[in-house]
Amino acid sequence: MNVGPAADGTIAPIFQERLRQMGVWLKYNGEAIYGTKPWRIQNATKDGEIWYTQKGVAVFAIVSYWPESRVLVLKHPLPSAITQVFLLGYLDELAWRPFGENGGLIISLEDVDFSRLKHRWSYCFKMTFVE
């Protein structure tokens, strides 16, 4: 983040704002960061700005944009019959369907009430029981 105090120990207001924003983001999305490890695919930039982490039976897709189409395609996770998908910081389970024969998910964001989201920087999707 390149945030450091000045020689007198103060932190510039713009950097204070960034640190507070990071705190808000981690409040809702820390589950995708703390105690995780890299997933079998760490970064899928060919599919957009998407990074993956894993903890237990959960795989997290950290997406740096909100899809204008309100549909998110993740080509790498292989779903199972018991896969569930959630947007961290949003209580409702998300609807999804398989992407293709080789795996992947198509996540519907049609029903997500954008006004209920606590931030608008990047979004973490939690998928359970995927490979």
C-alpha positions in Angstrom: 0.0 0.0 0.0 3.0 2.2 0.3 1.7 4.0 3.4 4.2 5.3 5.9 4.4 8.0 8.5 6.1 11.3 7.8 9.3 12.2 9.7 7.2 13.6 12.5 5.2 10.4 12.9 2.0 11.7 11.2 0.1 9.9 8.5 -1.2 12.0 5.7 -5.1 12.2 5.5 -5.2 10.5 2.1 -3.3 7.6 3.5 -5.5 7.5 6.6 -8.5 7.2 4.3 -6.9 4.3 2.4 -6.1 2.5 5.7 -9.7 2.9 6.9 -11.0 1.6 3.6 -8.8 -1.4 3.9 -10.1 -2.0 7.4 -13.7 -1.9 6.1 -12.9 -4.2 3.3 -11.2 -6.7 5.6 -14.1 -6.5 8.1 -16.3 -8.1 5.4 -13.8 -10.0 3.3 -11.1 -11.1 5.8 -12.3 -14.7 5.6 -10.9 -14.8 2.1 -7.5 -13.6 3.4 -6.8 -14.6 7.0 -5.7 -18.2 7.5 -6.0 -19.1 3.8 -3.5 -20.5 1.4 -3.1 -20.2 -2.4 -5.5 -22.3 -4.3 -4.4 -24.6 -7.2 -4.8 -21.5 -9.5 -3.7 -18.3 -7.8 -4.5 -15.8 -10.5 -6.8 -15.8 -13.5 -6.2 -12.5 -15.1 -7.1 -13.8 -18.6 -10.6 -14.1 -17.2 -10.5 -10.7 -15.6 -8.8 -9.6 -12.4 -9.5 -12.7 -10.3 -7.4 -14.1 -7.5 -8.1 -17.4 -5.6 -7.4 -18.5 -2.0 -8.5 -21.6 -0.1 -9.4 -22.5 3.5 -10.8 -25.9 4.3 -13.7 -26.8 2.0 -14.0 -23.2 0.8 -12.4 -21.6 -2.2 -12.5 -17.8 -2.5 -12.5 -15.8 -5.7 -11.5 -12.3 -5.2 -12.7 -10.2 -8.1 -11.6 -6.6 -8.7 -14.7 -5.6 -10.6 -18.5 -5.8 -10.5 -19.7 -7.5 -13.8 -21.8 -5.0 -15.8 -23.8 -8.0 -17.1 -24.5 -9.1 -13.5 -23.2 -12.5 -14.3 -19.7 -13.7 -13.1 -18.0 -16.5 -15.0 -15.3 -18.4 -13.1 -13.8 -20.9 -15.5 -11.6 -22.9 -13.0 -13.6 -24.2 -10.0 -15.1 -27.6 -10.6 -18.4 -27.6 -8.8 -20.0 -30.6 -7.1 -23.6 -31.5 -6.3 -23.4 -29.7 -2.9 -21.5 -26.6 -4.0 -22.8 -23.3 -2.5 -21.8 -19.8 -3.5 -21.9 -16.7 -1.3 -20.7 -13.1 -1.7 -18.9 -12.2 1.5 -20.6 -9.4 3.4 -24.0 -10.4 1.7 -26.2 -12.8 3.5 -28.1 -14.5 0.7 -26.8 -17.6 -1.1 -26.2 -16.9 -4.8 -27.6 -18.8 -7.7 -25.1 -20.5 -10.0 -25.0 -23.1 -12.8 -22.1 -25.1 -14.4 -20.1 -23.3 -17.0 -19.2 -26.2 -19.2 -18.2 -29.9 -19.4 -14.7 -29.1 -18.1 -15.8 -27.2 -15.0 -16.4 -23.6 -14.1 -19.3 -21.7 -12.6 -21.7 -19.1 -13.9 -22.8 -17.0 -10.9 -25.9 -14.9 -11.2 -25.7 -11.5 -9.6 -29.2 -10.5 -10.9 -30.8 -10.7 -7.4 -28.0 -9.0 -5.5 -29.2 -5.7 -4.1 -26.2 -3.5 -4.8 -27.3 -1.0 -2.1 -26.8 -3.7 0.6 -23.1 -4.1 -0.2 -20.8 -2.5 2.4 -18.1 -1.4 0.0 -17.4 -1.2 -3.7 -13.7 -2.0 -4.2 -13.4 -5.6 -4.9 -15.6 -8.6 -4.2 -15.0 -12.0 -2.6 -17.0 -15.0 -3.6 -17.0 -18.0 -1.3 -17.5 -21.4 -3.0 -17.8 -24.5 -0.9 -17.1 -28.0 -2.1 -15.4 -27.2 -5.4 -12.2 -28.6 -6.7 
